[in-house]
Amino acid sequence: MPKCPYCKQVVTLDKTHKEHADVSMPDGVEREVSGLIKKEIMYSCPHCDSILGFGFFFGGLLTHRP
């Protein structure tokens, strides 16, 4: 399992265990998406709120992706 490089706790890209009511599953990385045509994503740790990385893709009106 991947670990946050700052707090060393286990994280995953899946949904959080709060949404599944399963405490054995690790917390999911929080995603913040912004932009209309070029979608920019910021990934942060759910435990310590440290920024883990950035990403982008073209979406919205251009590709009909949310």
QUIHUTA-V90570 format. One record per run of one state. SS is the DSSP state (@ for helix, = for strand, . for the rest). FROM is the first residue (numbers start at 1). TO is the last residue. Records with the same first field share a line. If there is no record, write none. Layout:
# QUIHUTA-V90570
SS: FROM-TO ; FROM-TO
This chain:
# QUIHUTA-V90570
.: 1-2 ; 4-9 ; 13-16 ; 21-26 ; 29-29 ; 35-37 ; 45-50 ; 59-66
=: 3-3 ; 10-12 ; 27-28 ; 30-34 ; 38-44 ; 51-58
@: 17-20
